[in-house]
């Protein structure tokens, strides 16, 4: 097992790189840098934008894998509950869009919603059992 401080350092670097790439490509897209793009380039670009999310999830799971058993269990429990909360909120909003004419929210918002839920549930989940 990797020492926890080394594990945290690796996680920080990986997260910084993947989330930095995610922010950079989205900031460029929002500023119009890719507005002239046409299909099939738009399809490829969509995959490029999503790639850092896969990378960040890998960084989180690698951090969990290399953590001690208490932190691993605690993080897994928080991860599972946050995923459930995010899925429930996304489903609820989807039904509100269908039945109550609520404004559409892109499915791309599920990842930020998951991390908001993770932050919200974490203070309440303090044991690994």
DASUL-V543599 format. One record per pair of residues at least 24 apart in sequence whose ideal C-beta (glycine too) atoms are under 7 Angstrom apart, sorted by the first residue. I is the first residue (numbers start at 0). J is the second residue. If there is no record, write none. Layout:
# DASUL-V543599
i=I j=J
i=I j=J
This chain:
# DASUL-V543599
i=0 j=65
i=0 j=67
i=1 j=65
i=3 j=66
i=3 j=67
i=6 j=62
i=6 j=65
i=6 j=66
i=10 j=58
i=10 j=62
i=13 j=58
i=14 j=55
i=14 j=58
i=17 j=51
i=17 j=54
i=17 j=55
i=17 j=58
i=18 j=51
i=18 j=55
i=20 j=51
i=21 j=51
i=21 j=52
i=24 j=48
i=52 j=110
i=69 j=127
i=72 j=127
i=73 j=127
i=76 j=124
i=76 j=127
i=77 j=117
i=77 j=120
i=77 j=121
i=77 j=124
i=78 j=117
i=80 j=120
i=80 j=124
i=81 j=113
i=81 j=116
i=81 j=117
i=81 j=120
i=82 j=113
i=84 j=116
i=84 j=120
i=85 j=109
i=85 j=112
i=85 j=113
i=85 j=116
i=88 j=112
